[in-house]
Amino acid sequence: MGLIKRYIITGGPGSGKSTLVDGLEKAGYACSAEISRVMIKAEVAKGSDCLPWLDISCFSDKVIAEMKRAWQQSAENAMTFFDRGIPDVIAYLKLADRPVPERYLSDLSRHPYEKEVFILPPWNDIYVNDSERWQSFEEATAIYQAIRETYTGYGFKLTELPKASESARIGFILDAIK
């Protein structure tokens, strides 16, 4: 097998990432769902305090471990789209004014992604809260800014997707990676 491509799709909460990744998966592309949403559901179901709003360090450790596992599993495919990547966890920690463990930076260097990252801008028209998305639109916008700064700071090239339909966004990404 040739070079494995691992593309990250990121942005603030409620910007359409998961819908976009689901659409790519339905179109036949290998995808990795947003780990933090799955983790929040699991931790809430267990009655755990290992949640981003209670113990962000514990939560981040678990998410990073699952992101590394997903990265390893992606080796089975020539190309995989990830709903968030390791730099997202770093951005959330920075925004919470928490230290970033050195091992996260090592994890990022040992689990590289494509340098082109697709970022979705805040989009108030589609933003909704749910059981895993508790932030206000203003908080989601601040998270988006932290994510932009973090990815740029680690040398990624951000390609912002238009506020458009799922199919238009999928077309935009596929055109960009040709």
C-alpha positions as CSV (number, residue, x, y, z in Angstrom):
1,M,0.0,0.0,0.0
2,G,1.2,3.5,-0.8
3,L,1.2,6.5,1.4
4,I,-1.7,6.7,3.9
5,K,-3.5,10.0,3.9
6,R,-5.1,11.1,7.2
7,Y,-7.2,14.3,6.9
8,I,-8.6,16.2,9.8
9,I,-12.0,18.0,9.7
10,T,-12.2,20.4,12.6
11,G,-14.0,23.5,13.9
12,G,-15.9,24.7,16.9
13,P,-18.9,22.8,18.2
14,G,-22.0,22.8,16.1
15,S,-20.4,23.8,12.8
16,G,-21.4,20.7,10.9
17,K,-18.3,18.5,11.3
18,S,-20.1,15.4,12.3
19,T,-22.7,15.7,9.6
20,L,-20.0,16.3,7.0
21,V,-18.0,13.2,8.2
22,D,-21.1,11.1,8.2
23,G,-21.7,12.3,4.6
24,L,-18.2,11.3,3.6
25,E,-18.7,7.9,5.2
26,K,-22.0,7.4,3.4
27,A,-20.2,8.3,0.1
28,G,-17.8,5.4,0.8
29,Y,-14.8,7.1,2.4
30,A,-13.1,5.8,5.5
31,C,-13.9,8.0,8.5
32,S,-13.3,8.3,12.2
33,A,-16.2,9.7,14.2
34,E,-15.7,12.4,16.9
35,I,-14.2,10.6,19.8
36,S,-15.1,13.2,22.4
37,R,-18.8,12.9,21.8
38,V,-18.7,9.1,22.1
39,M,-16.6,9.5,25.2
40,I,-19.0,12.0,26.8
41,K,-21.9,9.6,26.3
42,A,-19.9,6.7,27.8
43,E,-18.7,8.7,30.8
44,V,-22.1,10.1,31.6
45,A,-23.7,6.6,31.4
46,K,-21.1,5.4,33.9
47,G,-21.7,8.3,36.3
48,S,-18.1,9.3,35.9
49,D,-16.5,12.7,36.7
50,C,-14.1,12.2,33.7
51,L,-15.9,14.8,31.7
52,P,-14.6,17.9,30.0
53,W,-16.6,20.3,32.3
54,L,-15.6,18.4,35.5
55,D,-12.1,17.0,34.9
56,I,-10.7,18.1,31.5
57,S,-7.3,16.5,32.2
58,C,-8.8,13.0,32.8
59,F,-11.1,13.5,29.8
60,S,-8.3,14.6,27.5
61,D,-6.1,11.6,28.5
62,K,-8.9,9.2,27.5
63,V,-9.7,11.1,24.2
64,I,-6.0,11.2,23.2
65,A,-5.7,7.4,23.9
66,E,-8.7,6.8,21.6
67,M,-7.4,9.2,19.0
68,K,-4.2,7.2,18.8
69,R,-6.1,4.0,18.5
70,A,-8.2,5.4,15.7
71,W,-5.1,6.7,14.0
72,Q,-3.5,3.2,14.1
73,Q,-6.7,1.6,12.8
74,S,-6.7,4.0,9.8
75,A,-3.6,2.3,8.5
76,E,-6.1,-0.2,6.9
77,N,-7.2,2.5,4.5
78,A,-5.4,4.6,1.8
79,M,-7.3,7.7,3.1
80,T,-9.2,8.5,6.3
81,F,-11.1,11.6,7.4
82,F,-11.0,12.3,11.1
83,D,-13.7,14.3,13.0
84,R,-11.1,16.2,15.0
85,G,-7.5,15.4,15.7
86,I,-4.9,15.5,18.6
87,P,-4.4,19.3,18.2
88,D,-8.1,19.8,19.1
89,V,-7.5,18.4,22.5
90,I,-4.5,20.7,22.9
91,A,-6.7,23.7,21.9
92,Y,-9.4,22.8,24.4
93,L,-6.7,22.5,27.2
94,K,-5.2,25.9,26.2
95,L,-8.7,27.5,26.2
96,A,-9.3,26.1,29.7
97,D,-5.9,27.5,30.8
98,R,-4.7,24.0,31.6
99,P,-1.2,22.7,31.0
100,V,-0.6,20.6,27.9
101,P,1.2,17.4,28.8
102,E,4.5,17.0,26.9
103,R,3.3,13.5,25.9
104,Y,0.5,15.0,23.9
105,L,3.1,16.8,21.7
106,S,5.0,13.5,21.4
107,D,1.8,11.7,20.5
108,L,1.1,14.3,17.8
109,S,4.6,13.8,16.3
110,R,4.2,10.0,16.3
111,H,0.7,10.2,14.8
112,P,1.0,12.6,12.0
113,Y,-1.9,13.9,9.9
114,E,-1.9,15.6,6.5
115,K,-0.8,19.2,6.8
116,E,-3.9,20.4,5.1
117,V,-6.7,20.6,7.7
118,F,-10.3,21.4,6.8
119,I,-11.9,23.8,9.3
120,L,-15.6,24.7,9.5
121,P,-16.4,28.2,10.7
122,P,-19.0,29.0,13.4
123,W,-22.4,29.0,11.8
124,N,-25.2,30.3,14.0
125,D,-28.0,29.2,11.6
126,I,-27.2,25.5,12.2
127,Y,-25.9,25.7,15.8
128,V,-27.9,23.6,18.3
129,N,-27.2,22.4,21.8
130,D,-27.6,18.8,22.8
131,S,-26.5,16.4,25.6
132,E,-22.9,16.5,24.5
133,R,-22.8,20.1,23.3
134,W,-23.4,22.4,26.2
135,Q,-21.6,25.5,25.0
136,S,-23.2,28.7,23.9
137,F,-22.7,29.9,20.3
138,E,-20.2,32.5,21.7
139,E,-18.3,29.8,23.5
140,A,-18.3,27.7,20.4
141,T,-16.8,30.6,18.5
142,A,-14.1,31.0,21.1
143,I,-13.3,27.3,20.7
144,Y,-13.1,27.8,17.0
145,Q,-10.5,30.6,17.4
146,A,-8.5,28.5,19.9
147,I,-8.5,25.6,17.4
148,R,-7.4,27.9,14.5
149,E,-4.5,29.2,16.6
150,T,-3.4,25.8,17.8
151,Y,-3.4,24.1,14.3
152,T,-1.6,27.1,12.8
153,G,0.9,27.1,15.7
154,Y,1.7,23.5,14.9
155,G,2.3,24.2,11.2
156,F,-0.9,23.0,9.7
157,K,-2.5,24.7,6.7
158,L,-6.1,25.5,7.4
159,T,-8.6,25.4,4.6
160,E,-11.9,26.9,5.7
161,L,-15.0,25.3,4.3
162,P,-17.9,27.5,3.0
163,K,-21.1,27.7,4.9
164,A,-22.9,25.5,2.4
165,S,-24.8,22.2,2.1
166,E,-23.3,18.9,3.1
167,S,-22.9,17.9,-0.5
168,A,-21.3,21.2,-1.4
169,R,-18.8,20.8,1.5
170,I,-18.0,17.3,0.5
171,G,-17.4,18.4,-3.1
172,F,-15.1,21.2,-1.8
173,I,-13.0,18.8,0.2
174,L,-12.7,16.2,-2.6
175,D,-11.7,19.0,-5.0
176,A,-9.1,20.3,-2.6
177,I,-7.4,16.9,-2.1
178,K,-7.2,15.9,-5.8
